[in-house]
Structures are given as C-alpha cells and as structure tokens.
Amino acid sequence: MQLYNKILLGLIGGAAIGAVANFGDIGWLKTILGALDPVGTAFIRALTMVVVPLVTASLIVGAASLGDITKLGRIGGKTFVYYTLTTALAVSMGLLISNIIAPGSGVDPATRDSLSAQYGGQAQQSAKMAAEAPSLIDVVNMIPRNPLASAAQFDLLPVIFFSCSSARP
C-alpha cells in the first residue's frame, strides 16, 4: 500500500474514532484517547521543532545552488506575481461567496444588537489597525538583529531573510 493511502486511511480512521468518542459519548474511549493526548502533543511539538531548521537549510541550499544571483531576482519576481494573483483570486472568491450567502442575515435583531454592543469596540479597533499601512520601520524589522533569537521566537520572516541573504554561490 502506498504511503499516501496509509496516511489517508489513518486520517479517516482517526476522525471516525474521534467522532464516535465525542458524539457517541463513549466514556472508556474518551479515557483512552485522553491518555494518548501527551503522545499527540509530543508529536506536534517534534514537528514544530523541525520547521525552523528545515526552512533555513532549504533556503540556504536552494539559494546557493542557483549560482547566478540574478536568477534569485527572477524567481522572486515570479513569486511576487504568483502571490499577488492568488491573493486577488482568494479575496474575489471570498467577497463573491459572502455576497451570495450573506452570512448573518438570518440573525435575530436582538441578538445582533447584543453582539454589536459587546464586540463593537473590538471590531473598530481591529478595523483601525488593518487600515494602517506598515511603516518603513516595520519593513526594516524583517532584517534580524539576531537570527537565532528570531528562530527561537518562531518568527520566520527574519529567518527567511537571513537564510536568503547568507547564501553565497
């Protein structure tokens, strides 16, 4: 059996067992799954632990293998165009779907007013933060003072900048 089939079967099996344990209200199964929680937490932490070294090594080896530094610029330009187009597509799809579905239109007016009063200030603050464009200082902050500290804080943008700038062909 291929590895991707094993992964798919494990995913479906895990989802089925989880659904049975939660919705079927089977006590002994919940107890077993609760006892296995540390194993799952350790697995996720192990995966997270590998991310920074893997990203750093991949970028350094990839940039160093280009040979000609102008290739990096062309790849960066293509990446920027791809990112911009996919972002525009995602925003357009989100706006189209939200206008078709009209989420929240069926909410009771009393509930709507209660939620608006409860979370209105937080929404205004979030909208204000989103409207502010990043300053030059914010852009310069992607250049790390200490790449190890950035890696330790799981701040990947400075790590990516460091990895690409440190690769010498």
C-alpha positions in Angstrom: 0.0 0.0 0.0 1.3 3.4 -0.9 2.3 5.8 1.9 -0.3 8.4 0.9 -3.0 5.8 1.1 -1.9 4.8 4.6 -1.9 8.4 5.7 -5.4 8.9 4.2 -6.7 5.8 6.0 -5.1 6.9 9.3 -6.7 10.4 8.9 -10.2 8.9 8.2 -9.8 6.4 11.0 -8.7 9.0 13.5 -11.6 11.3 12.5 -14.1 8.4 12.8 -12.8 7.3 16.2 -12.8 10.9 17.4 -16.3 11.5 16.2 -17.5 8.3 17.8 -15.9 9.2 21.1 -17.3 12.7 21.2 -20.7 12.3 19.7 -21.3 8.7 20.8 -20.5 9.7 24.4 -18.4 6.5 24.9 -16.7 7.0 28.3 -14.0 4.3 28.0 -13.0 5.5 24.5 -12.7 9.1 25.8 -10.5 7.9 28.6 -8.2 6.0 26.2 -8.0 9.0 23.9 -7.3 11.3 26.8 -4.4 9.1 27.9 -3.0 9.3 24.4 -3.1 13.1 24.4 0.6 13.5 25.6 1.7 11.4 22.6 -0.1 13.7 20.2 1.3 16.8 21.9 4.8 15.4 21.7 4.4 14.6 18.0 3.1 18.1 17.2 6.0 19.7 19.2 8.5 17.5 17.4 7.1 18.6 14.0 7.2 22.2 15.1 10.8 21.8 16.3 11.9 20.8 12.9 10.3 23.7 11.0 12.9 26.4 11.5 16.0 24.3 10.7 14.2 22.8 7.7 13.2 26.2 6.3 16.7 27.6 7.0 18.5 24.7 5.4 16.2 24.5 2.4 16.5 28.2 1.6 20.3 28.4 2.0 20.9 25.3 -0.1 18.3 26.5 -2.7 19.7 30.0 -3.0 23.3 28.7 -3.0 22.5 26.2 -5.8 21.2 29.0 -8.1 24.8 30.0 -9.0 23.8 33.2 -10.7 22.3 35.7 -8.2 20.1 37.3 -11.0 18.1 34.0 -11.0 17.1 34.8 -7.4 15.6 38.1 -8.6 13.7 36.5 -11.4 12.3 33.8 -9.0 11.4 36.5 -6.5 9.6 38.4 -9.2 7.6 35.4 -10.3 6.8 34.5 -6.7 5.6 38.1 -6.1 3.3 37.9 -9.2 2.0 34.5 -8.2 1.4 35.6 -4.6 -0.4 38.8 -5.8 -2.6 36.9 -8.3 -3.6 34.1 -5.8 -4.3 36.7 -3.2 -6.5 38.7 -5.6 -8.3 35.4 -6.5 -8.9 34.5 -2.9 -10.2 37.9 -2.0 -12.5 37.9 -5.0 -13.8 34.5 -4.2 -14.4 35.4 -0.6 -16.3 38.6 -1.5 -18.4 36.7 -4.1 -19.3 33.9 -1.8 -20.0 36.2 1.2 -22.3 38.3 -1.0 -24.2 35.2 -2.3 -24.5 33.6 1.1 -25.0 36.8 3.1 -23.7 35.4 6.5 -25.5 36.8 9.5 -28.6 37.9 7.5 -30.8 35.4 9.4 -29.6 36.5 12.9 -32.3 37.8 15.2 -32.1 41.6 15.5 -32.0 41.5 19.3 -29.0 39.0 19.2 -27.4 41.2 16.5 -27.7 44.3 18.7 -26.4 42.4 21.7 -23.3 41.2 19.8 -22.7 44.6 18.3 -22.7 46.2 21.7 -20.5 43.5 23.2 -17.9 43.4 20.4 -18.3 46.7 18.6 -15.3 48.4 20.2 -13.0 45.4 19.5 -14.2 45.4 15.8 -13.5 49.1 15.5 -10.0 48.7 16.9 -9.3 45.8 14.6 -10.5 47.8 11.6 -8.3 50.8 12.6 -5.2 48.5 12.9 -6.0 47.0 9.5 -6.3 50.4 7.8 -2.8 51.5 9.0 -0.1 50.8 6.4 3.1 49.3 7.7 5.8 52.0 8.1 9.4 51.7 6.9 10.4 50.7 10.4 8.1 47.7 10.2 9.6 46.6 6.9 13.1 47.1 8.2 12.2 44.8 11.2 12.3 41.8 8.9 16.1 42.2 8.9 17.0 40.3 12.1 19.4 41.6 14.6 19.9 38.1 15.9 18.7 35.3 13.6 18.9 32.7 16.4 16.6 34.8 18.6 14.2 35.1 15.6 14.3 31.3 15.2 13.7 30.8 18.9 10.7 33.0 18.8 9.4 31.2 15.7 9.5 34.5 13.7 10.0 33.0 10.3 10.2 36.2 8.1 13.5 37.3 9.6 14.8 33.7 9.4 13.9 33.6 5.7 15.6 36.9 5.1 18.7 35.8 6.9 18.8 32.5 5.0 18.4 34.1 1.6 21.0 36.8 2.3 23.5 34.5 3.8 23.6 32.0 0.9 26.7 32.5 -1.3 27.1 30.6 -4.5 
